[in-house]
Amino acid sequence: MRTSSDPQHEDCEDQYSGLTTVFISRSVLRLVLLLWYKSGLQTSPPIPPLDRGAECEAEDEGQEEEPEDVCFVGQRSGRVIRPLGSASSLQARLWAAPSQKKRRSSRSGEKLLSKPTPMSLRETLAESAFIGRPLVHLFCLGLCGKQSWKPWLISGALELSSLAVLSDGRFQNRWERTEMRRRRFLLLYYVLRSPFYDRHAEEKILFLLKLLADHVPGIGLVARPLMDYLPTWQKVYFYSWG
């Protein structure tokens, strides 16, 4: 005899199966990029946005190179002035201030350094653990259940271990350092993940939002809708936190 909870149970199984398929496909593709194509640190989004302004500046500076400027800086105004003797010809002259040109040169040089930083075997294993973390979490979730601490602890241990091995100090590209900062910030999301959220954080977060909404003018316009939306958002995010 089928009970009334069977449709809900089937929906949960379908959702779990769909997420497993998505995470398996994404993890396999990222591992192929990491191990086969040596793509280095996997970023989100996978392809950094193109800075067309920096690319155009790099092309212009490659075509029109000027010797190093000998500049005079005013003591009172701080204005940078190029002496007449060091000025280039009228056709090849750049009318921007020398300090602005140097800033563009350094930014363009950093942009041209787009090749991913090579990883050692230890760092490759750490990045592989980070990529496979969603699969490990879903596997533990299927074995231990939603209210078990094991998926939460194992996933957190994998993420902390990966961050401990991958130090952003050795990465040469700006987008790699940005990715490492993003990963450290995402550690705060563990507060909003079950079972920690259900047992410890939910009451404290809702109490803090209510306190701010009642006593700080203007905060209620944001805090009260957030209080209503937070339980639903947390429930959805619990299934898609990979």
HELIX and SHEET records of a PDB file:
HELIX    1   1 ASP A    6  LEU A   35  1                                  30    
HELIX    2   2 ARG A   52  GLN A   63  1                                  12    
HELIX    3   3 LEU A   84  SER A   86  5                                   3    
HELIX    4   4 PRO A   98  LEU A  112  1                                  15    
HELIX    5   5 LEU A  121  CYS A  144  1                                  24    
HELIX    6   6 TRP A  149  VAL A  165  1                                  17    
HELIX    7   7 ASP A  168  ARG A  170  5                                   3    
HELIX    8   8 ARG A  174  LEU A  186  1                                  13    
HELIX    9   9 LEU A  187  LEU A  192  5                                   6    
HELIX   10  10 PHE A  196  PHE A  196  1                                   1    
HELIX   11  11 TYR A  197  ALA A  201  3                                   5    
HELIX   12  12 GLU A  202  HIS A  215  1                                  14    
HELIX   13  13 GLY A  220  TYR A  239  1                                  20    
SHEET    1   A 2 PHE A  72  VAL A  73  0                                        
SHEET    2   A 2 VAL A  80  ILE A  81 -1                                        
END                                                                             
